[in-house]
């Protein structure tokens, strides 16, 4: 019997994730505040709903991909939240990147209603979401993770169980802090090389074959024109927005304060992305940090 999945949140990541579920034969009902996003998924074969509560009415699995913890908590546990509308034996998978405590709060609320929940934030960006090669970093009960894994494999390539509820979020926040740091370092190095007359493509190839090699150089080069299919070569449009990176870095510093972890590079990255966001670049891809360096 085909599982019926409700997918809520059709942004740059959510839309291709939902499309990959359709390609794998799942019955998918979608909801988003953006009517154009809903229409695009309807064209791809999804059923549509006018409200989130309507989307989950017959769902065996609910997947959410939302901007922040406040929205996730409101969706599931707020006034007329989804938890009170879910049928028995539903599995909830939240792929938003939120604070670990927010994930644990929603998981506890689900548990009290007898509902299984896994926090499963993703890594890999829009290209991986489109290709179905995302990395899912999961927290939750092992048996709930086992339930979720076949569904996540329809959207991703690497599926990890990091630990109990909230562990997926901790691992994702650590990862994104490192991502911001090496993106800034990559942008700094390329910008300095170009200002000294080097070709950014040649410089990128040199660093990729040397000790400075990293993910940003390999698949997400921040210098325009070096890679054809990344946001940097399309006016920094699409991809992972500066506002979301700034939010994730803020979460990293909250986590660092709570665990008394020393994260001086993470703190500096947080400040730089906050400055970049405040300069009017909130909706650009996070690789646009190179623009701030060039302007300076």
C-alpha positions as CSV (number, residue, x, y, z in Angstrom):
1,X,0.0,0.0,0.0
2,X,1.4,3.4,-1.0
3,X,2.1,5.7,1.9
4,X,0.3,9.0,1.9
5,X,2.7,11.8,2.7
6,X,1.7,15.4,3.7
7,X,4.6,17.8,2.8
8,X,4.4,21.3,4.4
9,X,6.9,24.0,3.3
10,X,7.7,24.4,-0.4
11,X,10.7,26.7,-0.5
12,X,13.9,26.3,-2.4
13,X,14.6,23.0,-0.6
14,X,11.1,21.7,0.1
15,X,9.8,21.9,-3.4
16,X,12.4,19.6,-5.0
17,X,12.2,17.2,-2.0
18,X,8.4,16.8,-2.5
19,X,8.9,16.3,-6.2
20,X,11.4,13.5,-5.5
21,X,8.8,11.7,-3.3
22,X,6.4,11.9,-6.2
23,X,9.0,10.4,-8.6
24,X,9.4,7.5,-6.1
25,X,5.7,6.8,-6.3
26,X,4.5,8.2,-3.0
27,X,1.1,9.9,-2.8
28,X,1.9,13.5,-1.7
29,X,-0.4,16.3,-0.5
30,X,1.3,19.6,-0.3
31,X,0.7,22.9,1.5
32,X,2.5,26.2,1.6
33,X,1.6,29.9,2.0
34,X,3.0,30.5,-1.4
35,X,0.2,29.6,-3.9
36,X,2.7,29.6,-6.9
37,X,4.7,26.9,-5.1
38,X,1.6,24.8,-4.5
39,X,0.6,25.2,-8.2
40,X,4.0,24.0,-9.4
41,X,3.7,20.9,-7.2
42,X,0.2,20.2,-8.5
43,X,1.6,20.3,-12.0
44,X,4.2,17.7,-10.9
45,X,1.4,15.4,-9.7
46,X,0.8,16.3,-6.1
47,X,-2.5,16.7,-4.4
48,X,-3.0,20.2,-2.9
49,X,-4.6,21.5,0.3
50,X,-5.8,25.0,1.3
51,X,-4.7,24.6,4.9
52,X,-2.1,22.6,6.7
53,X,-4.7,20.8,8.8
54,X,-6.4,19.7,5.5
55,X,-3.1,18.4,4.1
56,X,-2.5,16.0,7.0
57,X,-6.0,14.7,7.3
58,X,-5.2,11.3,5.7
59,X,-1.5,11.3,6.0
60,X,0.6,8.4,7.2
61,X,3.7,10.6,7.3
62,X,4.0,14.4,7.7
63,X,7.2,16.1,6.5
64,X,7.8,19.8,7.3
65,X,10.5,22.0,5.9
66,X,10.2,25.5,7.5
67,X,12.3,28.6,8.1
68,X,12.6,28.6,11.9
69,X,11.7,27.0,15.2
70,X,8.9,29.4,16.1
71,X,7.0,28.4,12.9
72,X,7.6,24.7,13.5
73,X,6.4,24.9,17.1
74,X,3.3,27.0,16.0
75,X,2.5,24.5,13.2
76,X,2.5,21.5,15.4
77,X,1.7,22.7,18.9
78,X,0.1,26.1,18.5
79,X,-3.6,26.9,18.5
80,X,-5.3,24.3,16.4
81,X,-1.9,22.8,15.8
82,X,-1.4,19.7,13.6
83,X,-0.8,17.3,16.5
84,X,-4.6,17.4,17.3
85,X,-5.4,16.6,13.6
86,X,-3.1,13.6,13.0
87,X,-4.5,10.1,12.9
88,X,-3.0,7.3,14.9
89,X,0.4,5.8,14.0
90,X,1.5,8.8,12.0
91,X,5.3,9.5,11.6
92,X,6.3,13.2,11.8
93,X,9.6,14.2,10.1
94,X,10.7,17.8,10.5
95,X,13.6,18.7,8.2
96,X,13.8,22.3,9.2
97,X,17.0,23.6,10.9
98,X,15.9,24.8,14.3
99,X,17.2,24.9,17.9
100,X,17.7,21.5,19.4
101,X,15.4,22.5,22.3
102,X,12.6,23.4,19.9
103,X,12.9,20.0,18.2
104,X,12.8,18.3,21.6
105,X,9.8,20.4,22.6
106,X,7.8,19.3,19.6
107,X,9.0,15.7,19.9
108,X,7.8,15.6,23.5
109,X,4.4,17.1,22.5
110,X,4.1,14.4,19.8
111,X,5.1,11.7,22.3
112,X,2.4,12.7,24.7
113,X,-0.1,12.2,21.9
114,X,1.4,8.8,20.9
115,X,2.9,10.2,17.7
116,X,6.4,9.3,16.5
117,X,8.7,12.2,15.5
118,X,12.2,12.4,14.0
119,X,14.1,15.7,13.6
120,X,15.9,15.3,10.2
121,X,17.6,18.5,9.1
122,X,19.4,18.3,5.7
123,X,22.7,19.2,4.2
124,X,23.7,19.5,0.6
125,X,21.9,22.6,-0.7
126,X,19.4,23.1,-3.5
127,X,21.4,21.1,-6.1
128,X,21.3,18.0,-3.8
129,X,17.6,18.5,-3.1
130,X,16.9,18.5,-6.8
131,X,19.2,15.5,-7.5
132,X,17.8,13.5,-4.5
133,X,21.2,13.3,-3.0
134,X,20.7,15.2,0.3
135,X,22.3,14.2,3.6
136,X,19.7,13.8,6.4
137,X,21.0,14.1,9.9
138,X,18.4,12.6,12.3
139,X,17.6,12.6,15.9
140,X,15.0,10.5,17.6
141,X,14.1,7.0,18.8
142,X,16.0,4.4,16.8
143,X,12.8,2.6,15.8
144,X,11.3,5.8,14.6
145,X,14.5,6.5,12.6
146,X,14.1,3.1,11.0
147,X,10.5,4.0,10.0
148,X,11.7,7.3,8.5
149,X,14.8,5.9,6.7
150,X,13.1,4.5,3.5
151,X,11.2,7.8,3.0
152,X,14.4,9.8,3.5
153,X,16.2,7.6,1.0
154,X,13.7,8.8,-1.6
155,X,15.1,12.3,-1.2
156,X,18.7,11.7,0.0
157,X,21.8,9.7,-0.4
158,X,23.3,9.8,3.1
159,X,21.1,9.1,6.1
160,X,22.6,9.4,9.5
161,X,21.1,8.7,13.0
162,X,22.9,11.2,15.3
163,X,21.2,10.2,18.5
164,X,18.1,11.1,20.6
165,X,15.6,13.8,19.8
166,X,17.4,17.1,19.0
167,X,20.7,15.4,18.1
168,X,20.1,15.9,14.4
169,X,19.8,19.6,15.0
170,X,22.9,19.8,17.1
171,X,24.9,18.0,14.4
172,X,23.4,20.2,11.6
173,X,24.1,23.4,13.5
174,X,27.8,22.3,14.0
175,X,28.0,21.5,10.3
176,X,26.5,24.8,9.2
177,X,28.9,26.8,11.4
178,X,31.8,25.0,9.7
179,X,30.2,25.6,6.3
180,X,30.0,29.4,6.9
181,X,33.6,29.5,8.1
182,X,35.0,27.7,5.1
183,X,32.8,29.7,2.7
184,X,34.1,32.9,4.1
185,X,37.7,31.6,3.9
186,X,37.2,30.5,0.3
187,X,35.7,33.9,-0.6
188,X,38.6,35.7,1.1
189,X,41.3,33.6,-0.7
190,X,39.7,33.9,-4.2
191,X,39.1,37.6,-3.7
192,X,42.7,38.2,-2.7
193,X,44.0,36.2,-5.6
194,X,41.8,38.1,-8.2
195,X,42.9,41.4,-6.7
196,X,46.5,40.3,-7.4
197,X,45.7,39.5,-11.0
198,X,45.0,35.8,-10.8
199,X,42.2,34.1,-12.7
200,X,39.6,32.8,-10.2
201,X,39.0,29.6,-12.2
202,X,42.8,28.8,-12.2
203,X,43.0,29.8,-8.5
204,X,40.1,27.5,-7.7
205,X,41.7,24.5,-9.5
206,X,45.0,25.1,-7.7
207,X,43.3,25.2,-4.2
208,X,41.2,22.1,-5.1
209,X,44.4,20.2,-5.7
210,X,46.1,21.6,-2.6
211,X,45.6,21.7,1.1
212,X,43.0,24.4,0.9
213,X,40.4,22.1,-0.8
214,X,36.9,22.2,0.6
215,X,33.2,21.7,-0.2
216,X,32.7,25.3,-1.3
217,X,35.5,25.0,-3.9
218,X,34.3,21.6,-5.1
219,X,30.6,22.2,-5.7
220,X,29.6,25.7,-4.6
221,X,32.3,28.2,-5.8
222,X,31.4,31.7,-4.6
223,X,33.2,33.6,-7.5
224,X,30.9,34.4,-10.4
225,X,31.6,32.5,-13.6
226,X,33.8,29.8,-12.2
227,X,31.0,27.2,-12.0
228,X,28.0,27.6,-14.3
229,X,25.3,26.0,-12.1
230,X,25.8,27.6,-8.8
231,X,24.1,30.8,-7.4
232,X,27.3,32.9,-7.7
233,X,26.9,32.6,-11.5
234,X,23.3,33.7,-11.4
235,X,23.4,36.9,-9.4
236,X,23.5,34.9,-6.2
237,X,19.8,34.0,-6.6
238,X,18.4,30.7,-5.4
239,X,20.3,28.4,-3.0
240,X,20.6,29.0,0.7
241,X,19.7,32.5,1.7
242,X,21.9,34.8,3.8
243,X,19.1,35.3,6.3
244,X,18.9,31.5,6.9
245,X,22.7,31.2,7.3
246,X,22.6,34.1,9.7
247,X,19.8,32.3,11.6
248,X,21.7,29.1,11.8
249,X,24.9,30.8,13.0
250,X,22.8,32.5,15.7
251,X,21.7,29.0,16.8
252,X,25.3,27.9,16.8
253,X,26.3,30.7,19.2
254,X,23.3,29.9,21.5
255,X,24.4,26.3,21.6
256,X,28.0,27.3,22.2
257,X,27.0,29.5,25.1
258,X,24.8,26.7,26.6
259,X,27.7,24.1,26.4
260,X,30.4,26.7,27.2
261,X,32.2,25.7,23.9
262,X,34.8,28.0,22.5
263,X,33.8,29.0,18.9
264,X,35.8,32.2,18.1
265,X,35.7,31.5,14.3
266,X,32.0,30.7,14.6
267,X,31.4,34.0,16.4
268,X,33.2,36.0,13.8
269,X,31.3,34.2,11.0
270,X,28.0,35.1,12.8
271,X,29.0,38.8,12.9
272,X,30.0,38.8,9.2
273,X,26.8,37.2,8.0
274,X,24.7,39.5,10.2
275,X,26.5,42.6,8.7
276,X,26.0,41.1,5.2
277,X,22.3,40.5,5.9
278,X,21.8,44.1,7.3
279,X,23.4,45.5,4.1
280,X,20.4,44.4,2.0
281,X,21.6,40.9,1.0
282,X,19.2,38.8,3.2
283,X,17.6,37.1,0.2
284,X,20.8,36.4,-1.7
285,X,22.6,33.1,-1.5
286,X,25.1,32.8,1.4
287,X,28.0,32.6,-1.1
288,X,27.4,36.3,-1.8
289,X,29.6,37.0,1.2
290,X,32.2,37.4,-1.5
291,X,30.4,40.6,-2.6
292,X,30.8,42.1,0.8
293,X,34.6,41.4,0.7
294,X,34.9,42.9,-2.7
295,X,33.1,46.0,-1.7
296,X,35.2,46.4,1.3
